Amino acid sequence: MKNIAVLSFGRLNPPTIGHVKMAKFMLQKATKLNGQALLYLSHSYDGKDSGKFKSEKCKNPLSYDKKLQFVRDAVDQYVTVVESDALTMYDVLPELYEQGYNEVYIIGGDDRQDDWERIQKYNGNKSNPKYFEFDKLENLSAGARDESSNDPTEQASASLLRQCVKDLDYDRFEQFAGTESLTEEMYDELLYQMDID
């Protein structure tokens, strides 16, 4: 029996309507393949309470637990947001291998091609200390971001949302935020973690 995972791993700091579009794409693929759509989040965190905060360089203002809460609010109806200690995709893949998955489809943007080629080299490589071996390991693009597009989901990015917070522009933030019911709470958390009055 095939155990199939449609997988993505990302910072989503914070989640946007573009991430929601990706989650819908993952669900569509997983349904077609009779698999599971699994989203893993990075643990990257450099917000105010992190101990390594620098306001001008803060790109990961949400802690893992807060991000998990907001991402689940955004995409839980489409994908399983997996709570995991995995720090990179190279930690996620051995987890899935040990869980018995034998086909994995990785969803990523067009800008991740180099990462994808590196990952392929490790599949079935016995010298890899974090061993994994899948019968099928494929990359599927969820499409490219296009900030000049008229489609808000193609313009959306976490950096755009962080800029909205810096500009104190809640209306624009709300337009691009991926959250369903926690948009205001996410905005307030970002204000705090980015140290913006």
N, C-alpha and C positions, 0 to 999 in steps of 0.2 A: 504494500500500500504506500502511495506517495504522500508524504507530509510536505506541504508547500507553504512557504512564507513569502509574502510580498512585503518587503522591508524598507524602511527609511530610518536614517539616523541624522539628527541635526541639532543645531543650537536653539532655534526657535525662541530667540530672546529679544523681543517677545513674539508670540504667535500672531500671524497676520491672516488676512483673507486669502492671500496666496497659499499659505500653508493649508487652509481649509480646502482650497481647490486641489492641492496635492493629495490630501487625505481622501477626497472623493475619487480621484484617479486611482489611488491605491485600492480602495474598496471595489471599484469597477474591475480592476485586474484580478484581485483576489477572488471575486465572485466567478469570473470567467474561468479561472484556473482551479476552482474548488479548493482554495487555500485560505490562509489567514493574513490579514493586513496588520502589520506590527510596526509601531513607531517607537523608536528609542530616542531619548534626549541626552545631550551632552551634559556634563557636570560643570562646564565652564562658568565661572562666577567671579566678577570683579566689582560688584556693587559696594555701597557704603559700608555694609556690615561684614565684608569679606576679609578685611585686613590687608587688602592690596588695591584699594580704591585710588584711582587717579581720575578726576572728573573729565579731563580732556581725552582720556584713553578708554573710558568705560564702554565696553561693547557687549558685556554680559551682565547687565544689572540685576537680573532676577536669579535668586538662588534656585537650586534644583527643585526643592520642595514647592516653592511658589510657582515656578515654571510648570511643574507637573500639574498643579491645580488649574492654572490658566489654560494650558494646552488641552487638558481633558475637557474643560468647559467648551473649548473651541471645536474639537474633532472627535470626541468620544463616540458620537453616533455613527462614525464612519470607520474608525480604526481602533485597535487596542493600543493604548499608550502604556508601554511596559515600564514598570518601575524596576530599575536594574542598577547594579554597581558598575556596569560597563562604561569605560571612559572613552573608548573609540570603537569604530567599526570592527577593528581587529580583536576586540573583546566580545562584541556581540556575536560574531560568526561562530566562534567556538561554543558559545552558549547554545545557539540554535542547533549546532551539530550534535551536542550532547543531549539535547532534547529530542533528537530523532528526526529532525527535518532533513530531507534529502534533495529538495529543490528550493533555491532561494533566488528571488528576483529583487534586485536592489533598485529602488527608485531614487533618482538624484537629478540635479540640474545639469544642463549642458556643460557647465563649467567644471564638472567633477571628473572629466574623462581620464586625467592623469591618475587620480586616486583609484579609479576603476581598474586601470591596467595593472597597478601595483597589487590590488586585492587578488586579481586573477592568478598572479604568480604564486600566491600562497595556498591556493586551493589544492589539497592533496600533497603539499610539500612536507615531507616527514621531518625536515630539519627545523620547521617552524615550531617554536615552543608552545604557541597557542594554536594547536593543530585543529584543522577543520577540513572536511572533504565532502563536497556535495556532488551528486550526479549531474546537477545542472546549477550553474551560477551565472546569472545574466544581469545585465544592466538595462534598465528601462528609463527613458527620459520622461519627466513630467512636464517638459517644456522649458523654454527660456524666459527669464524675467525681461520685461521691456518697459523701462520707465517712461518712454515716449508714447506708449500705447494709450488708446482711449479707454481700454478695459482696466478698471481699478485693480482687478486681481493680478494683472500682469505688471502693474506699477508697484504693487505692494512689496515692501521689504521691511525687515526688522530695523534696519538703519533709518528708514523713513519714519517709522513709528517713534524711534528714540529721538529723532529730530523734532517731531511734533511735540514731544514732551519738553524738550529744550526750549521750543518756541511758545510753550504754554498754550498750544492750539488743540484743545480737547475735541472740537468739532471735526477737525481733519483726522485726528487720532481715531476717533470713533468710526470714521468712514473706512479706515484700513485695518482696524483691529479685528482679529479673528474670533475673539471671545463672543459667547452668546449672552450670558447673564452677568459676567464679571468684568465688563469693560471699564467701568468707573473704578473698581477696586484695583485692577491692573494698572490703570493710569496713576492712581495715588501711590501704589507700590513703586512704580518707576520714578515718580517725582522724589520719593524718599531715597531710594537706592542710588539715584543719580545726583542726589544732594542739590535739588533745585527748589528754590523757595517760591 
